Amino acid sequence: MVTTPDRGVLRFITCGSVDDGKSTLIGRLLFDTKSVLADALSALERTSRKRGCQAVDLSLITDGLQAEREQGITIDVAYRYFATGARKYILGDAPGHEQYTRNMVTAASTADLAVILVDARKGVLAQTRRHTMLASLMGVRQFVIAVNKMDLAGWSREVFEGIREAFLAFARDRGLTGLQFIPLSALQGDGVVEPGEHMPWYGGPTLLELLERAPLTREGRDRPFRLPVQWVCLAAPGAAQDTRGYAGRVESGELEVGDELLVMPSGRRSRVRDIRLGEERLARCQAGQSVMLFLEDAIDIGRGDLLSAPAAPPAVGTGILARLCWLGEKPARAGDRFLLRHGTRDVRVRLKSVASRLNIQTLEMERALHVAMNDIVEVALELQAPIALDCFAAGGAKGALILIDEASNETVAGGLILACPAERETTLPRTDR
């Protein structure tokens, strides 16, 4: 029996200019991979007839909100889950309107890949460039440039190549890499799951083939071990030995029984005595698994502490340079205070300064005095207590954070850690044995 290797779960988004066909493309992808249930398809057929469509309007599969269906646009991020023989997928249909920037950024913050749609009739527009830059700023490093509506451009190779050259010129100016280009028609299906017969000049992969091959950039198995402690299970009274377990999700790296661990921010060390996944005892664990670890030494460890690889410890500091997308409706200024949530640790923080803000029209960073909803800003944060953290470029998930308004408990910002300028060189103590 031949088994298909597990390629993991690919998280990706679709984005681009308004009316480039994002929702129709995702609907076609779900429809052609037979990921739409029969009863849901029947409902779509009825809705399509009411709207005067001769065929099923595939955009309705992802445009889930009633307001969106009435306006014919995408407002919120519509998430869908599907699978093929190669892997599983989580897709997000991101909004195209400028006033919904925060929704698009939220979707991009967890994506391994972005599908940027370009209308073959219109070419590369301002919103196309804006969404590409926003996805890049939020850590996306793989881009599929899908030139859609090729049927309305006469299936022209010259049109496709012209758009490709224009996008490459923009990408070179912005330092973007990891680009793949594909011509397709979401309405007719050519180039989405099957090649179709209208573009014999294109010999490259379909969109689905590209998705099946894409590496998981957010998974973090090749990064140093990190496990934020979420729960501590105390020893039973009268137990012969310390049986405290430390539960959490492995954010990056791998760990085996017998490996040495560093407890941050205290700097204490111990070794792994046991790894459990439910009732099962494991010899090793890796990124993505939720496990419980038992150590050889009795160490004071609590929720919010970080278990890490001693060879590559995280930084410890009270200052952070971060790139944020402001989600809250209330503007913020230097001196405002919030609660910072990083992994399983919460710490009070002050917005020390706003270094710069992205001009959404020119895509250049400019000086700013305050932060408003949908702004992309780079800021300096001052923490009340030191925490262990990684920069996003090196730490993946451990380089992300959110800010919370303590009064309303509203999440007002989310973003990436760029640097820890308050980091100090320290000598980490070893556990006495």
Rosetta blueprint (number, residue, H / E / L):
1 M L
2 V L
3 T L
4 T L
5 P L
6 D L
7 R L
8 G L
9 V E
10 L E
11 R E
12 F E
13 I E
14 T E
15 C E
16 G E
17 S L
18 V L
19 D L
20 D L
21 G L
22 K H
23 S H
24 T H
25 L H
26 I H
27 G H
28 R H
29 L H
30 L H
31 F H
32 D H
33 T L
34 K L
35 S L
36 V L
37 L L
38 A H
39 D H
40 A H
41 L H
42 S H
43 A H
44 L H
45 E H
46 R H
47 T H
48 S H
49 R H
50 K H
51 R L
52 G L
53 C L
54 Q L
55 A L
56 V L
57 D L
58 L H
59 S H
60 L H
61 I H
62 T L
63 D L
64 G L
65 L L
66 Q H
67 A H
68 E H
69 R H
70 E H
71 Q H
72 G L
73 I L
74 T L
75 I L
76 D L
77 V L
78 A E
79 Y E
80 R E
81 Y E
82 F E
83 A E
84 T L
85 G L
86 A L
87 R L
88 K E
89 Y E
90 I E
91 L E
92 G E
93 D E
94 A L
95 P L
96 G L
97 H L
98 E H
99 Q H
100 Y H
101 T H
102 R H
103 N H
104 M H
105 V H
106 T H
107 A H
108 A H
109 S L
110 T L
111 A L
112 D L
113 L E
114 A E
115 V E
116 I E
117 L E
118 V E
119 D E
120 A L
121 R L
122 K L
123 G L
124 V L
125 L L
126 A H
127 Q H
128 T H
129 R H
130 R H
131 H H
132 T H
133 M H
134 L H
135 A H
136 S H
137 L H
138 M L
139 G L
140 V L
141 R L
142 Q L
143 F E
144 V E
145 I E
146 A E
147 V E
148 N E
149 K L
150 M H
151 D H
152 L H
153 A H
154 G L
155 W L
156 S L
157 R H
158 E H
159 V H
160 F H
161 E H
162 G H
163 I H
164 R H
165 E H
166 A H
167 F H
168 L H
169 A H
170 F H
171 A H
172 R H
173 D H
174 R H
175 G L
176 L L
177 T L
178 G L
179 L E
180 Q E
181 F E
182 I E
183 P E
184 L L
185 S L
186 A L
187 L L
188 Q L
189 G L
190 D E
191 G L
192 V L
193 V L
194 E E
195 P L
196 G L
197 E L
198 H L
199 M L
200 P L
201 W L
202 Y L
203 G L
204 G L
205 P L
206 T L
207 L H
208 L H
209 E H
210 L H
211 L H
212 E H
213 R H
214 A L
215 P L
216 L L
217 T L
218 R L
219 E L
220 G L
221 R L
222 D L
223 R L
224 P L
225 F L
226 R E
227 L E
228 P E
229 V L
230 Q L
231 W E
232 V E
233 C E
234 L L
235 A L
236 A L
237 P L
238 G L
239 A L
240 A L
241 Q L
242 D L
243 T L
244 R L
245 G E
246 Y E
247 A E
248 G E
249 R E
250 V L
251 E L
252 S E
253 G L
254 E E
255 L E
256 E E
257 V L
258 G L
259 D L
260 E E
261 L E
262 L E
263 V E
264 M E
265 P L
266 S L
267 G L
268 R E
269 R E
270 S E
271 R E
272 V E
273 R E
274 D E
275 I E
276 R E
277 L E
278 G L
279 E L
280 E E
281 R E
282 L E
283 A L
284 R E
285 C E
286 Q E
287 A L
288 G L
289 Q L
290 S E
291 V E
292 M E
293 L E
294 F E
295 L E
296 E L
297 D L
298 A L
299 I L
300 D L
301 I L
302 G L
303 R L
304 G L
305 D L
306 L E
307 L E
308 S E
309 A L
310 P L
311 A L
312 A L
313 P L
314 P L
315 A E
316 V E
317 G E
318 T E
319 G E
320 I E
321 L E
322 A E
323 R E
324 L E
325 C E
326 W E
327 L L
328 G L
329 E L
330 K L
331 P L
332 A E
333 R E
334 A L
335 G L
336 D L
337 R E
338 F E
339 L E
340 L E
341 R E
342 H E
343 G L
344 T L
345 R E
346 D E
347 V E
348 R E
349 V E
350 R E
351 L E
352 K E
353 S E
354 V E
355 A E
356 S E
357 R E
358 L E
359 N L
360 I L
361 Q L
362 T L
363 L L
364 E L
365 M E
366 E E
367 R L
368 A L
369 L L
370 H E
371 V E
372 A L
373 M L
374 N L
375 D L
376 I E
377 V E
378 E E
379 V E
380 A E
381 L E
382 E E
383 L E
384 Q E
385 A E
386 P E
387 I E
388 A E
389 L E
390 D L
391 C L
392 F H
393 A H
394 A H
395 G H
396 G H
397 A H
398 K H
399 G H
400 A E
401 L E
402 I E
403 L E
404 I E
405 D L
406 E L
407 A L
408 S L
409 N L
410 E L
411 T E
412 V E
413 A E
414 G E
415 G E
416 L E
417 I E
418 L E
419 A E
420 C L
421 P L
422 A L
423 E L
424 R L
425 E L
426 T L
427 T L
428 L L
429 P L
430 R L
431 T L
432 D L
433 R L
